[in-house]
Amino acid sequence: MFDDTTEITAFRKTLKQVVKDLETVTDISIGSFKSTVLEQFDRYSYEGEDEVVGFETWEDISQNGKYQLMVRINHEDAYIFTIFVVVQDGLITVEKVL
């Protein structure tokens, strides 16, 4: 009745879903935050480009405090995401994304 060889198509993620997914990130260690951000962009692309860039512009976030971190897809016309985060005791929580 069911065919186990059926491929399931993964649909492209929308901009709105990327923002929503980023805003659910709470209490992530500083060391794994970059990979967590990359995971939230999985299946999102802009005009065929899906490489996430901007990490090299991030300031040092090892101290407690509030930070604004920017990332975007590697395309000149792609949106720039500003991720507002709070660092407390080595853990990062995303407050909002613009």
SVG drawing of the C-alpha trace seen along z (x, -y; Angstrom):
<svg xmlns="http://www.w3.org/2000/svg" viewBox="-2 -46 38 48">
<polyline fill="none" stroke="black" stroke-width="0.4" points="0.0,0.0 2.8,-2.4 6.0,-2.7 9.1,-3.1 11.1,-4.6 8.9,-7.7 11.0,-10.9 9.7,-13.6 10.4,-17.1 11.7,-19.6 10.2,-22.9 12.2,-26.2 11.9,-28.0 10.4,-31.5 12.0,-34.7 9.3,-34.8 10.1,-31.3 13.8,-32.1 13.0,-35.0 10.5,-32.9 13.1,-30.1 15.9,-32.5 13.6,-34.0 13.1,-30.6 16.8,-30.3 17.3,-30.3 20.1,-29.4 22.5,-28.3 26.2,-28.1 28.4,-30.8 30.5,-28.1 27.5,-26.6 25.6,-29.8 27.1,-30.2 26.1,-26.6 22.7,-27.2 22.2,-30.3 23.3,-28.3 20.7,-25.6 17.9,-28.2 18.8,-29.2 18.6,-25.6 16.4,-25.5 16.4,-29.3 17.9,-30.9 17.9,-34.1 17.9,-33.9 19.6,-30.5 22.3,-31.5 22.2,-29.9 25.6,-30.7 25.2,-32.6 27.8,-35.3 28.5,-38.0 30.0,-36.1 33.4,-37.7 31.8,-41.1 30.5,-39.9 32.1,-41.6 33.4,-39.6 30.3,-38.2 32.1,-36.3 31.0,-38.8 27.5,-39.2 25.5,-41.9 23.3,-42.7 24.6,-42.5 23.4,-43.1 24.8,-40.6 24.2,-40.8 24.1,-38.0 22.8,-37.6 22.8,-35.4 25.8,-35.9 24.0,-38.0 24.3,-41.7 20.5,-42.2 19.7,-39.8 18.2,-41.0 20.5,-41.7 19.2,-40.1 20.0,-41.9 19.9,-39.4 19.4,-41.0 20.9,-38.7 21.5,-38.7 24.5,-36.8 24.3,-35.7 26.7,-33.3 28.0,-31.9 24.5,-31.3 22.9,-33.3 19.2,-34.0 17.8,-35.7 15.5,-38.6 14.3,-39.6 15.3,-39.6 14.9,-42.5"/>
</svg>
